[in-house]
Amino acid sequence: MITAHTSNKHNLTVWLYNQSCEEDLYLQSGPTLCCTLDNVPLISKCGTLPPESCFFSLICSTGSFMVMVIVLLRYAHVIEKHQNCVLNTASLSTGWICAAGLIMVGNFQVDNAKVLHYVGAGIAFPTSMLFVCLQSALTYRLAKTQGEYNMAHLRLCMTLLAFGALVLSGVFFCQESFVLQHASAIFEWVFCVIIMLFYGTFAFEFAGMSSDTMVVLARGTLGPAGREHKVDTLGSLGGPIPHSQPHPHQPENMSIL
């Protein structure tokens, strides 16, 4: 009798929750109902069935390539304008690891290859969080002007918000509750949006990129000291000093964007 009462109470709870669906619960048809734990709008669940799975793989693969390019350009830009350091190298490594995890997430859907999908998610989410933390610390370390310090403050705020969203998403994801599972989905989407906006802030640095950035990628390092040595060498040999070379201490123009 107690078991029957518990079962009826559970069914009533499910019925009340499903009132938010477009159709009443008893009018729904098909293999699944719209408001169950298997249909929570997590990012992974939005790309499990075709044709959504095709777009999901395409978006994740394209995003992975863009992450690799942005991380590489940021790495070269730091070397060109300042000098290489442990934070810069660590950011490059974590960014590329995140890109590898993102490829796994996009090409192994959760309903078809759950283990590989969760392995990719376990790589992509923590490394993306670590990347923004390293970049925030690197921005503070390299900041010299007020505009650069403002950018560092903005990135720090975005990092804290992303960390909070990631923690709450993970905690709620482990709970067997309709409401908490949906809350996990919301925080997961918030985390991804913040990370994408964080990548967008690199536009301020990339606006001041020059041809020397490509030299950094091709040859390894070319910091301000290297450019100054190059200019002094040309001057001592009596050769013309190229006017295209920027002065090593010239301040960054943050308004080019």
N, C-alpha and C positions, 0 to 999 in steps of 0.2 A: 504493500500500500504506500509506504514511504517512497519507494522507487518510482512508482507511477506518478505520485505527486511531484517529485523532482523533475521527472521527464516532462510533465505537463507545464511546469513552471519554465523549464528551458525552452520549450516550444513557444510559449507565450512571449518570452523575451525575444526570441528570433523573429517572431511575427511582428512585434512592436517595432523592432529595429528596421525591418524591411518595409515599413510604411513610407520611408523616404524614397523608395524606388518609384519609377514612373508608373508601374502597374502594381496592383495588389498582389500579395504573395500567392494567393490561390489561383490567380489568373496567369501567372508566369508559366512558361513552358520551355522545354529544352533540357540539356543535360545538367546545367548549373543554374543557380539562382543569382540574382545580381548583387546581393549583399551577403557574401560569405567571406571567410578568411582566404579562400582561393581567388577572390576577385577584388582584393584591396588594390587601389591604384598606385602601387609602387612603380618606380621607373622600370624595373625589370619586367613587371607584369604587363606594361604597356607595349612590349615588343616581343611577345611570345608567339602570336599567331600571324600568318600571312594575311594581307600584305604588310601589316605593321612591322613584322620581324625583318622584312627586307629593308625598310627605311631605318629601322633601329640599327641594323648592322652597318648601313651606309653612313649614318650620322656618327656612330661611335668610331668607325674607321677613319672618317674624315677628321673628326675631332682629335683622334690620336695623332694623326699626321700634323695637325696644326699645333698641338701641344709640343711635339718634338721640335718644330720649326721655331716657335716662340721661345722655348727654353734655350735653344741653341743660340738664337740671336741675342737673348738677354745675357747669356754667358759671354759671348764675344763683346757685347757692348760694355760690360763691366771691365773686361780686360783692356779694351781700347781707351776708355775714359779714366780708368783708375789703375788697378792692378789685380792680378788673380789672387784668390784667397781660398781658404778652406770652405767658407760659406758658399762661395760661387761654384766651386767644384761639386759640393754636396747637393746644391740646388739642381745642377745639371743632371746628376745621377738620379735623384729622386723624381725629377720631371720625366725622364725617359722610362723609368720603372713604372710610373703612373700611366704613361702612354701604352706600355705593354699590357698592363692590367685592363685598360680601357678596351683594347682590341679583343681580349678574352671575353669581357662582359658583352660586347656587341655581337660577337660571332658564335657564342655558345649560350643560347637562350635558356632561361631558368627551367622551363618545362621540358626541354630536350636534353640538356646536359647540365644538371643542377650543380654537380660537384665542381666542374670547370668554371661555371658561371660564378659561383660563390668564391672560388679561388681568385678569379679576376677581380671581383668586387673587393675581396679582402686585400688585394694589392693596390687597387686604384684609389680607394677612399682614404686609407691611412697615408699613402705617399703623397696624394694631392694636398692633404692637410699639412703634412710635413714640409712640402714645397712652399706653401704660402707662409708658414712660420719662418722658414729660412730666408725667404725673400723679404719679409717684413724686417727681420734683424739686419739683413744686408742693406736695405734701404736706409735704416737708421745709421748704420756704420758709414755709408758713403755720403750721407746728406751734408751739405755745406750751406746751401741757401735756404731762405725761409720757405720757398715753394717746395723744395725737396723734403723739408721737415713736415710740411703739411701733407705731402703725399705719403710719408712714412706713418703719420698719425692715421690717415685714411686706411691704409693697408692693415695697420694694427687693429683698428675697429672691425674691419671685414674679417680678419683672422679670428678674432674673438667670437664674432657672430657665427662664423662657419664651424668653429670648434663646438660651441654650444648646440648648434643644430645637429651636428654629427653625433654627439653624445646622446642627445635626446632621441634621435632616430634609432640608434642602436639599442637603447634601453627599451623603448616602446616596441621595437620589432620582436623582442624576445617574449612579449606578453601575449597570452591567448585571450585577447579581447578585441571586439570589433572596433570600439572607439579608439583604443590605444594603437591598434594596427593602422587605422586611418591617420592618426596623429603622426605615427612613424613615417607614413608616406608623405605627409605635408612637410615635415622637417627634412626629409631626404631631398625633396624638390628644392626647398629653400637652400640647403647646403650646396647643391649643384649650381643654382643660380648665382650664389655668392662667389663661388669659385670661378665661374665664367666672367663675372664682373671684375674679379681680381685680375684675371689675365688681361682684361681690357684696359686696366690702368697702365700697362706697359707701353701704351701708345704715347705717353708723355716722354718716356725715354727714347723710344724708337723714332720720334720726330727729329731728334738730333743726330741720327746715325749718318755715317759718311762712308766713303769707299774704304776707309781704313778698317771698317768692320769686316769686310770680306777678306782683307789681308790677314786679320786675326784668325779667321776660320781656315785660311789656306796655309798659314805659316806657323800658327801657334800663339805667339804673344807679340803685342805691340802696344805697350803702355805709354803714358806720357813721357817717361824718361827715355824710352826708345825713340820716340819722335823727336824729342829735343836733341838727342845725340845725333840723329840723322841730319837735322837742320844745321847743327854746329859743324858737323863734318863737311857738309857742302860749302858752308861759309869759309871754312879754313882752307879749302882747296881752291878758292876763288870762283867757284861755280855759283850759278844763280840759285837763290833760295826760292823754292816754289811758293807762290802766293796762295795756292790752294790748301797748303797745310795750315790747319788752325793752330792758334797759340795754345800751348798746353794748359795755361791757366785761364783761358777764356771761359767765362761763366756760361752755363747752359741756358738756352733760351726756352723757357717752359711754355711760351705762348705760340710756338710754331704750329701746334696741333689746331 
